[in-house]
Amino acid sequence: MSSVSIETALEAFSARVTPCPEPGDGVHQWFYHAACCAVDAGLPDEEAIVEIEALATRDPKGSEIEDALAAARGEQRQRSPRWSPSNLMAVRKIVQDGPTILGLISKSPEPIRFGDPSRVEETIDALFPGNPWLCVGETDDRFFTGRRETLRGRLHRYSLIVLSPMFAQKGLTKRGYESFHSLANTGPRRFIVVEFDKGALDQQAAKPPSFGISRNTRH
């Protein structure tokens, strides 16, 4: 593509794309909108990525823009595996020697009763005592930071939470925008979530104790 045609494509892109919303108000969906505008305008991906990133109100997450461009072109991006293959012999040994789901539940310092009303408020009180800033989200792209007491009675609405108290309600992103969720307002790491969600429940339950996790688990 010549420089003239790129300039024409940039003008067409600029005329079509709408302003990016504030972080937490649909930036992920806007990336797809901007990608569609870039594809329709005839921008090559390398130019589109630069333009979209410059207009965004937050940093893209990983290959977010590239994925949006691929989707806008009706393509499926090839991804390399994120994890190494499982050691099946070690997994079988762990499952054979480990507890069942009921055995793991019995070790909990707090009683776990399935079907009971949500205990999210008590859980958060135990994990984050006092009245710290907590960042919670309905989705990866819709989040809010508020004082723990401000969020009391509302936490069941959110499926996501940052595992560290926040320094402040908002902080500056790498691009200089204020956001409820930025590195600048995130406190020191307090917890790490480890997922074992493959296999039957008894197989999943047997894995955490093999890493010494159950000894430090609190609810």
C-alpha positions as CSV (number, residue, x, y, z in Angstrom):
1,M,0.0,0.0,0.0
2,S,1.4,3.4,-1.0
3,S,1.7,6.3,1.4
4,V,-1.2,8.1,-0.3
5,S,-3.5,5.2,0.1
6,I,-2.5,4.8,3.7
7,E,-3.3,8.5,4.3
8,T,-6.7,7.9,2.7
9,A,-7.3,4.9,4.8
10,L,-6.3,6.8,8.0
11,E,-8.7,9.6,7.1
12,A,-11.5,7.0,6.5
13,F,-10.7,5.3,9.8
14,S,-10.7,8.6,11.7
15,A,-14.0,9.6,10.2
16,R,-15.6,6.3,11.3
17,V,-14.2,5.4,14.7
18,T,-15.9,6.8,17.8
19,P,-14.1,7.9,21.0
20,C,-12.9,5.2,23.3
21,P,-15.0,5.0,26.5
22,E,-13.4,5.3,29.9
23,P,-11.7,2.2,31.4
24,G,-14.4,0.0,32.9
25,D,-17.1,1.2,30.5
26,G,-16.6,-1.1,27.5
27,V,-13.1,-0.6,26.2
28,H,-12.9,-4.3,25.1
29,Q,-16.0,-3.8,22.9
30,W,-14.6,-0.6,21.6
31,F,-11.4,-2.4,20.5
32,Y,-13.6,-4.5,18.2
33,H,-15.5,-1.5,16.9
34,A,-12.2,0.3,16.2
35,A,-10.8,-2.9,14.5
36,C,-13.9,-3.1,12.3
37,C,-13.4,0.6,11.3
38,A,-9.8,0.0,10.5
39,V,-10.6,-3.1,8.3
40,D,-13.4,-1.3,6.5
41,A,-11.1,1.7,5.9
42,G,-8.4,-0.6,4.4
43,L,-5.7,-0.1,7.0
44,P,-3.1,-2.8,7.3
45,D,-2.8,-4.4,10.7
46,E,0.5,-2.8,11.6
47,E,-0.9,0.7,11.0
48,A,-4.3,-0.2,12.6
49,I,-2.6,-1.4,15.8
50,V,-0.7,1.8,16.2
51,E,-3.8,4.0,15.6
52,I,-6.1,2.0,17.9
53,E,-3.6,1.8,20.7
54,A,-3.1,5.6,20.5
55,L,-6.8,6.2,20.9
56,A,-7.4,3.7,23.7
57,T,-8.0,4.9,27.2
58,R,-6.2,1.9,28.7
59,D,-3.4,-0.4,27.7
60,P,-4.5,-3.4,25.7
61,K,-4.4,-6.7,27.5
62,G,-2.0,-9.0,25.7
63,S,-3.0,-9.4,22.0
64,E,-6.4,-7.7,22.6
65,I,-6.1,-5.5,19.5
66,E,-4.6,-8.2,17.3
67,D,-7.5,-10.5,18.3
68,A,-10.0,-7.8,17.5
69,L,-8.5,-7.2,14.1
70,A,-8.5,-10.9,13.4
71,A,-12.2,-11.1,14.4
72,A,-13.0,-8.1,12.3
73,R,-11.5,-9.9,9.3
74,G,-13.4,-13.1,10.1
75,E,-10.2,-14.9,10.9
76,Q,-9.2,-17.2,13.8
77,R,-5.8,-16.4,15.3
78,Q,-3.5,-19.4,15.9
79,R,-2.4,-19.5,19.5
80,S,0.5,-21.4,21.0
81,P,-0.2,-23.5,24.1
82,R,0.2,-21.5,27.3
83,W,1.2,-24.4,29.5
84,S,3.4,-27.4,29.2
85,P,1.7,-30.8,28.9
86,S,0.6,-32.5,32.1
87,N,2.7,-35.2,33.7
88,L,0.0,-37.9,33.7
89,M,1.9,-40.3,35.8
90,A,2.5,-37.7,38.5
91,V,-1.2,-36.7,38.3
92,R,-2.3,-40.3,38.8
93,K,0.0,-40.7,41.8
94,I,-1.3,-37.4,43.4
95,V,-4.9,-38.4,42.9
96,Q,-4.3,-41.9,44.3
97,D,-2.7,-40.5,47.5
98,G,-4.7,-37.4,47.9
99,P,-8.0,-36.6,49.7
100,T,-11.4,-36.7,48.1
101,I,-13.5,-33.6,47.8
102,L,-15.2,-34.4,51.1
103,G,-11.9,-35.0,52.7
104,L,-10.6,-31.7,51.6
105,I,-13.8,-29.9,52.7
106,S,-13.4,-31.5,56.2
107,K,-10.1,-29.8,56.6
108,S,-11.5,-26.3,56.1
109,P,-11.1,-24.0,59.2
110,E,-14.6,-22.8,58.4
111,P,-17.6,-25.1,57.7
112,I,-18.6,-25.4,54.0
113,R,-22.2,-26.2,53.4
114,F,-23.4,-26.4,49.8
115,G,-26.7,-24.8,49.1
116,D,-26.5,-22.4,52.0
117,P,-26.9,-18.6,51.3
118,S,-23.8,-16.8,50.0
119,R,-21.1,-16.1,52.6
120,V,-19.2,-13.7,50.5
121,E,-19.4,-10.9,53.0
122,E,-17.9,-13.0,55.8
123,T,-15.3,-14.3,53.5
124,I,-14.2,-10.9,52.4
125,D,-14.2,-9.7,56.1
126,A,-11.8,-12.5,56.9
127,L,-9.5,-12.0,53.9
128,F,-9.5,-8.2,53.9
129,P,-10.0,-7.0,57.5
130,G,-10.7,-3.3,58.2
131,N,-12.0,-1.0,55.5
132,P,-9.5,-1.1,52.6
133,W,-10.0,-0.1,49.0
134,L,-11.2,-3.2,47.1
135,C,-11.3,-3.5,43.3
136,V,-14.1,-5.7,42.1
137,G,-15.5,-6.4,38.6
138,E,-18.6,-7.8,36.9
139,T,-16.4,-8.7,33.9
140,D,-12.8,-8.1,32.8
141,D,-13.8,-4.8,31.4
142,R,-16.3,-3.5,34.0
143,F,-14.9,-2.9,37.4
144,F,-15.0,-0.5,40.3
145,T,-12.8,0.3,43.3
146,G,-14.5,1.3,46.6
147,R,-14.1,1.0,50.3
148,R,-14.9,-2.3,51.8
149,E,-17.9,-0.9,53.8
150,T,-19.2,0.9,50.7
151,L,-19.3,-2.5,48.9
152,R,-21.0,-4.3,51.8
153,G,-24.1,-6.1,50.7
154,R,-23.2,-5.7,47.1
155,L,-20.3,-8.1,46.6
156,H,-22.5,-11.0,45.4
157,R,-23.0,-9.0,42.2
158,Y,-19.3,-9.2,41.3
159,S,-17.5,-12.3,40.0
160,L,-14.0,-10.8,40.1
161,I,-11.8,-9.2,42.7
162,V,-8.1,-8.0,42.8
163,L,-6.3,-10.2,45.3
164,S,-4.7,-7.2,47.0
165,P,-6.1,-4.1,48.7
166,M,-5.7,-1.0,46.6
167,F,-3.6,2.0,47.6
168,A,-6.3,4.4,46.4
169,Q,-9.6,4.4,44.5
170,K,-7.9,5.4,41.2
171,G,-4.5,5.4,39.7
172,L,-2.8,6.4,36.5
173,T,-2.4,3.8,33.8
174,K,0.8,3.6,31.7
175,R,-0.9,5.9,29.2
176,G,-1.6,8.5,31.9
177,Y,-5.4,7.8,32.2
178,E,-7.1,7.5,35.5
179,S,-8.5,4.1,36.2
180,F,-10.1,2.1,39.0
181,H,-7.7,-0.7,38.0
182,S,-4.1,0.2,37.4
183,L,-0.7,-0.9,38.6
184,A,-0.3,2.5,40.3
185,N,-3.1,2.0,42.7
186,T,-2.7,-1.8,43.4
187,G,-1.2,-2.7,46.7
188,P,1.3,-5.5,47.4
189,R,0.2,-9.0,46.5
190,R,-1.5,-10.8,49.4
191,F,-2.9,-13.9,47.8
192,I,-2.4,-16.2,44.8
193,V,-5.2,-18.2,43.3
194,V,-4.3,-21.6,42.0
195,E,-6.8,-23.3,39.7
196,F,-7.2,-27.1,39.5
197,D,-10.4,-27.3,37.4
198,K,-9.6,-30.3,35.2
199,G,-11.0,-33.8,35.9
200,A,-13.5,-35.1,38.3
201,L,-14.1,-33.2,41.6
202,D,-12.1,-35.8,43.6
203,Q,-9.2,-35.5,41.2
204,Q,-9.3,-31.7,41.6
205,A,-9.4,-32.0,45.4
206,A,-6.4,-34.2,45.5
207,K,-4.1,-31.7,43.8
208,P,-3.8,-28.6,46.2
209,P,-2.5,-30.7,49.2
210,S,0.3,-31.9,47.0
211,F,1.6,-28.3,46.8
212,G,1.1,-27.6,50.5
213,I,-1.8,-25.3,49.7
214,S,-4.4,-26.7,52.0
215,R,-2.3,-26.0,55.1
216,N,-2.5,-22.3,54.3
217,T,-6.1,-22.1,53.0
218,R,-8.5,-19.8,54.8
219,H,-12.1,-18.9,53.9
